[in-house]
Amino acid sequence: MSLYQLARSGDVDSITDRLLNSESAAVRKRAAELLGELVAVSDTEVVGSIVAVAVSDDDEDVRAAAIDALDDIGSGAVDQLLVKVTGAKIQQGADWATAKRFASALSSDIPELRMAAANALGTLGEPNAIPSLLKTLTDEDPRVRIRVCDALGKLGHPGSVDQLIGQLDDPNGRIRLAAANALGNIGNGKALQALLDMLHDENPEIRRISAVALGNARSVRAVQPLADALSDENARVRNAAVFSIIELLSNAPTQQSHKIRETVVTELKEADTETILGPLLEIITESNQRRQRRNAVWFIGRVIDEDPPQRVIDALVDRLDDTDTPTAQFAATGLREIGGKRVESALLEFVDSDASDDARAKAVFVLGHVGGQRSKAKLEKLSEDESQAVRKRAFASISKLRGRGQR
């Protein structure tokens, strides 16, 4: 079973086993990332396993992913790492006291500890830690500098902008990306202008970094430049622009959400469908981020043409069984709007699958809007289905078909 399937079923034990025992560094790294999303700080055994990997794995990328996972779980998990590395027990206290301990750890001789401390300071959100983080931007270990940039972006203080802009010239591409993302998170005029300037750089990698970072900006000002980037000559820049547009939709502040959505749809109605289709489908079918999937499904229903490729229909049908209810509802709406015999055929196959009752009921609902005689015959059988939800939808959809003349 794949890590994605294990994560979807919540099988933390099996994912932990992959983290500890897989011979593939890529698998261990991905397992650490997933555990950061799934595990609570109270799950001490799993957290202990992640801590062990953070300090002992042979691969530095796996160690870094484990540290980031501990940060995702919470400062209590990072505390366990500090205890493991230093051998000293840390007493929990107020945020300012905790931040002070982590700031002190930025000068540790152990790079993994400096990485963990930077992550923790970003999570705690204590502005008094900013001077210590800014000093650490000169750390000799690029992995530490990356996490310092991340932390400064989370803290979001405009006083960090000048030094983050200075990191955009770092020879390490991951540091440049981290600094750009931090500037996107801060999002004031000076930070955004630096990213917009990068979007016109001759180097396509610089343009890609800018496109990625603008997705963090949470500002309608980023929509037009990202829409323009969809016509970039470089495919990686175009893909980054699509992903960032979805990020804008996912992270937009409540007061700007409607305006950003309207602007995005208006700008991208004119975009080449093939340019945006691949990245959108990748998000819909592979992303573990609920908000990303939700917005990609919502978005694809508004920019695809009336006769989309079959892979679009198949992706939306699969999302009917999404664990996120709004995503599943958006998928049903998209299928209803596409309509036609291909949608009907896909749904007729889906209702006989082992999908959840709720998902099958949604498919039955859509069949009431897009189906014909084939659907009517199937719905009559489904009116005796074991699932009450499916039966209820089947009766309603039969009435809908009859109202449309399918007798």
N, C-alpha and C positions, 0 to 999 in steps of 0.2 A: 504494500500500500504506500502511496506517495506521501510526502510530508504534508502536502496541501490537503489530502484526504484525511490524514490524521488530525490536522489542525481543525478541519471542518467538523470532525466528530468529537473534538475536545479530548483526544487521547494523549494526555500530557505524559503518561508513563512511557509510551512508545517513542514519543518525540525525545524525551530525556535519554532513553536508551540509545537513540541515534546520535545524540549529542556526545555521549560518553564513549560510544563504541564504534561508530562508523569510521572506516578507513579513509573516507573522502573528506577533505577539509571543507569542500563546498557544502556537503551535507551537514557537517557539524556547524558550520557558520549559519546556515539557514535554520537549523534546529534551534540554535540560540536565539535567533531573531523571533521565531514563532513563540518560543517560551516567554519572551519578554512581553508578548501580546496576551498570552493566555494565563499566566501564573500570577497569583496574589502573593504579597509578602508573607502572608501567614503560612504558605506552603513551604515550610522550612527545609524539607528534604530536597525538593527540587531546586530551591534557591541555593542550597548548599552545593548541589551538583554544578550549578552555573558558576558559583564562586570558584570551585575547584578548577573548572575549565579556564576561567578568566586568569588564573595565576599559573597554570601548568601546561596548557595545550602547546603543542609544538609549533603551531601556525599562528603568527601574530594577528592575522585577520580574524581567526576564530576567537582568539583572546579578546580582541577589540569588540567583536560582536557580542560576546558574553558580557563584557562590561556595559555595553549599551543596553543589553537586555536587563541587567540589574537596575540600570537607571530607569528603564521603562516601568519596571515593577514598582520602584519607589525608593526613597532615600533610605528606608530601613534595610533594603536589600544591599544597597551600596555600603551601608554601615558594616554589614557582614563581611564584605570584601576588605574593608579597612581593618577589621579585626583579624581577618585571615592573614593579611600581609604584614601588619605591624605587631600582631600578637597582643595588642592592648585592647581592653574592653572599653567600649564607647558608651557613655551614659546619654540617653536621649534627653534633649532639652528643647528650648525654644529655637525657632528657625535661625535667629541671629547667632546663637551660640553654635549651632550645627554648622552654619556657614563659615564661622570663624575656624572651626576645626578643619573643614575641607580646604579653606583658603591656605591654611598652614601646610596641608598635604601637597599643595602645588609645588613646594620646594623639595619634595621627597626625592631620594636617589633612585627610586623605583618608577620607571615610566608608566607602568600599568596603574600605579596608585595615583600618579598625577592625572592620568586620563580619567580615572574614576572620580577624582576630586572635581575636575572641570565639569564633567557631566552633572554631578550632584549640585554644584553651584548654579548651573543653569536651571535645574529643576526647582531648586528652593526659591529662586526669584528674589534673592536678597541683593539690592543695589549696592550695598556696602562692599560686595565682593568684586565689583567691577575693576577697581584699581589693581587688585591682585591678578585678575584675569588678563588685563591689558599688558601687564609686565610679562606674563607667561606666553604672550604671542611671539616671543623670541626664543622659546624653548627649542632645544636642539633636536628633539624628537618630533617629526612631522605629525605623528598620530596624536600627540598632545596638542599641537597647534590647531589641528582640525577640530578637536573637541572644545578647545577654548573659543574658536569662532562660533561653534554651535551654541555654546553657553551664552556668549554675548548676544547672539541672535535671539535666544529665548528671553534674555533679560530686556532686550529691546530699548536700551537707553541710547538716545541720540549722541551722547558723548563718546560712544564707541565708533561712530561712523568713520572718522578720519583714519584711524588705525586699521579698521577693516578694509577700507579702500586701499590702504598700503599693501594689504595681503593679496590683492588682486594681481600683483606682479610676481608673486612667489613662483619659483620654477616648478613646484609640486602642484599638479593639476587638481588633486583632491583638496588641497588647501585653498586654491582659488575658488573652487566650487563651494566649499564651506563658508568662505568669506562672503561670496556673492549671495548665498542663501541667507546668511545672517543679515546682510543689507536689505534683502527682500523682506525679512521679518520685521526689521525696524521700520522700513517703509516711509521714512520722511522724504522731503523733497530732494535733499542731497544724496541720500542713499539710492532713491529711484533713478535719479539722473545718472549716477555712475553706472547702473545696470543698463539703462537705455543707451548710453554711449557704447557699452560693450556689444550691444546687439548689432552695431554697425561695423564691428571690427573686421579686418580682412581675414583673420584666422577663424575658420568655422568652429573650432573647439571653443574659442572665447564666446562666439555667438551662441553656441549651445548652452554653455554655462549660464549666460545671461537669460536665455529663454527658460531654463530650469528655475532659476532664482526668482524670476518675475512671478512665478506661480505662487510664491509666498507673500506677495505684496498686499493682498487683500484690498486692492484699489482698482476702481474702474479705469484708472489711468493706464493700467497695464494691458487692458483688453486690446486696444487698437494696435500697439506694437506687436503683441503676440499674434494677432490676426495677420498682420503684414508678414510675420516670420513664417507663416504657412506657405508662402511662395518662395522661401529661401531655396537656393540652388542645392543646398546640402540636406540630405534626407534626415540626418540625425538632428539637425536644427529644427526641421519641420516636425518631427516626432516629439521633440522636447516641447515645442510650442503647444501641441495638442494636449500633452500630459499636464502642462501648466495651466491651460485653460480649464481643465477639469479640476485642478487644484484650486483655482480661483473660485469656481462654483462651490467647491467643498468647504472652503475656509472663509468665504465672504462674511463680514460682519452682518448681523441681522438687518441693520438699518440700510446697508448697501446691497443686500442679496438680490432683491428684485431688480434693481437698476443694472447690476452686473449681469444677471441672467438675460435681461432684455438686450443689453449691448452685445453680449456674446452671440446670441441667436441672430441678431441683425447683421453683425460683421461676418459671421461664418456661413450665412445662407449663400454667399457668393463664392465660398471656398470650394476648391476641387474636392469632390467627395472621396476619391481614392486616397487623397493625402491624409484625410482625417480618419478614414474608416479603420485602417490597420491598428493605429494606436488605441482607438476607442474600443475595438473588439478585444484587444489585449487586456485592457483594464477590466472589461466586462467579464471575461472568461478566466482571468488569472489573478486579479488583484485581491489581496486579503483585507484591504481597507474598505469597510462598509460604505463610507461616504463617497469614496471614489467610484465604486461600482454603481451606487445609487445615481450619482450625477452623470456618469457615462451612459447608463440606460436611459435616463431622462433626456440627455442631450442627443443621443443617436436617433431618438424618435422624432426630433425636430429638424434634423439636418439631412436625413437620408431622403432619397427620391421615392417615387411611388412604386418602383420595381427594384428593390434592393437585392444584392446578391444573397444566395441561399444561406451563406454563413451568418448573415445578420439575423435572419429569421431563426436559425438554429440557436444562436446565442441568446436571443430574447426568450425563446421557449425554455431553454435551460434555466434562465433566471426566474422563471415562474416558481421555482422551488428554492429561491434564495432565502436564507435565514433572516434577512432583513425585509420586513413586510413592505415598506415603501418601494424598495427595489423591485420586488415581485409585482407590486401594483403598477409601477411604471412600465415594466415589461409587458404586462397584460394590455395596458393602454397603447403601447407601441404596436403590438401585434394587431390590435383592433383597428388602428389607423392604417396599417399596411393592407390588411385584408387579403382577399384573393384565394385561389385554390391551393397555392403553395403553403400559405399559413394554415388553411384548413387541414391539409394533409399532415402537416407537422403536428398539429394539435390532436388530431385523431389518433396518431401514433402515441402521443404523450399521455393521453388519458388512459391508455392500457399499460403504461409503464409502472414501475415500482416507486414512483414519486410520492410525496406526501399527499394526504387527502386535501389539504388546503391548496396545494399546487394544482392538483387535478381539478379541483372545483373552479379555480381561476381559468384553467383551460376550457372547461365546460362553459363558463360565462362568456369567454371570447367567441366560442363556437356559435353561441346564440346570436352574435352580431355579424359573423363573417361566413357562417356555414350555409350549406345547401341541403340537398336531399341526403347525401352521405351522412352529414352531421345529424340530420333528423333521426335517421335509423339508429345511429350510435347513441344519441341522447335518450331515445326510448328505452334502450337496454340499460343505460346508466341510471335511469329513474328507479331501477331496482338494485343499485349498487349498495355494498355493505356500508359505505360511508354516508352518514346523514348529510354532511356538507355537499357531497357530490350529488346526492339525490335531489336536494333542495335546488341546487343550481341547474340540474338537468330539467326539472319541471319548469323553472323560470325560462330557460333557454328554448325549450320546446314552444312555449307560448310566444316567445320573441320571434322564432322562425315562422310560426303560423301567422303572426302579425305582418311578416314580410312576404307572405304568400307561399311559404314552403309547407304545403299541406300533404 
